[in-house]
Amino acid sequence: MNTAEYLVKKLEELGVNDFFGLPGDYNFNILYAIENNPNTNWIGCTNELNAGYAADGYARQRGYGAIVTTYGVGELSAMNAIAGSYAENIPVITIVGAPATKCLEEKTLVHHNFWNINTRAFETAHKSIVETTAFLNRDNAKIEIDRVLKVFVKEKRPVYIAIPIDIAKMEISDRDTDYEWTSNKNTLEAAIAKITRKINNSVSPVILGDTLIKRFDSRLEFKEFVEKTGIPATNFLMGTGLLNTDCPNYLGTYFGKYRNPKAQERLENTDCLIAVGAIYSDLNSFGFNLPYKINSHIAIYGTHTYVEGEKFDNIKMSDVLEGLTEALEKRYFNIEKSKIGYEKTEIKSGELTSAYIYPRLQEFIKENDIIVAETGILTNGIAQMKFPNNTELHTQTLWGSIGWATPAAFGACVANPNTRVILVTGEGSHQLTAMEIGNMLRHGVKPVVIVLNNNGYTIERLLSDNPGDKFNDIMQMNYSKFARVFEGDIWSTKVTTADDFDKALKVTQIMNKLCYIEICTAEDDMPELTKEVISDFKNKAPSAPEAYCKRADEVKLTKQEDMHFGTTIHESLRKEEE
């Protein structure tokens, strides 16, 4: 088969059945390979940035995602989305259709290039936001595809492949290649033995789970580890939904000093913190309000694990968790929990406020729903909910690129067409990428879209010295009418009272179509948690615990280590000891 067909086939085998992007004359041969494969589909988007966000949302559900762009203008437009996927370990492959090999070799000035030609400039630009890159030629096409996909599968991060027009049509071997990797047996056994001793010698261990458990396909192993060992467990904000709330030893989401005092108390008094897949960022950890004890810290990541600063490399997170589940005996702890979730709402008339919106959404969400929440104030309100079993919450808390959620919800819909997707976004973020509502209708997906209209960038107003600063104002739109501009099966409404919001949510239950609800609140309305966090943030910028404040440039870090704060520090301590 030809090069493009081979790449599409191998991605299909990884579960990528849908490719997002835009057409361009340099990538037509790649698009033909997608359309000619009976198991793959081309999903055209409004622009490359939206396509990247959609591929990100798709990968969060399916495990892997793909975007196809054209050389230069297309791939550069998608870079912010790819950077976000890199920051949060979302495996998205960016496939770029490039000019013919002869043009590249002879440096012919063809369109989508600089006057002073640099044929590899755009690949170079991607090197800091993907795990690896490849520019295919006559001699390396299959070798490079296989190499890049092996990295893709192991590291669970974006990768980049550029395919010239002629190379896309060139025939190559379709000999099967296995991209899976296995843990180093001796290293795995040593890590499990050391962790087991550490846990068995502890009096008050605590498990802290987070989003990388999802990325490295270890949710089942994590759940069994928590349930079988009986160790109290909590999670960071991005790890919300990893455990069902009815799990006896689950303490609920960790909110630092702001909420859930029982989880905070457990972490303050632990002599053995078992952090699994944790991303130690300011917003994810609520300002680094974490009482770490370095010598007791176990950190389990996707491809390596740290115990007391010692690194055990080339071992899978899932294998470590499975080994620990087998090695550890169940223990029984006196577990006190803070209440999880909001109180049941009472139907009100009057204006719509956060005090009603989030408790009412909690009641609206059902088992197996997928919620995509935009960055900003919304996440703080949604993360406090008590979710039904098997509910999925997606946020972009680390990268925090406004506009991400709308296309990401589109990607999640395509990945799971038979599951209800609920998009909750602010109108400021929605404006950046709202055209993707049209592609939702074009492709027949039917999410519930909730747009919170509070007349500008409310989170920025709160952060500004003067909430009335004009730079936080935005163009005003009638969003419910805007949604009806697109051709397709859609129901939309605008609500301003709690009673109307309640009625609108009930209507969506009987509508077999895309439902779009614009909800209007006051400019200064927001969850109390947001007010508390922002107040502290303004008064004193959040900082990491002193023991963790090592300068990054003092330590030579590998690429996969420098993105995750906890991993960086363990490597720093280990090198310092050496």
Helices and strands as residue ranges (DSSP letters): H 3-13, E 18-21, H 28-36, E 41-44, H 48-62, E 65-70, H 73-77, H 79-87, E 92-98, H 101-106, H 121-126, E 133-135, H 141-155, E 159-164, H 165-169, H 185-200, E 205-209, H 212-215, H 219-229, E 233-235, G 237-239, E 250-253, H 261-269, E 272-276, G 294-296, E 297-300, E 304-307, E 310-313, H 317-327, H 354-364, E 370-373, H 377-382, E 392-394, H 405-415, E 421-426, H 427-433, H 436-442, E 448-453, H 458-463, G 470-472, H 479-483, E 490-495, H 498-508, E 514-520, H 528-539, G 546-548, G 552-554, H 565-577
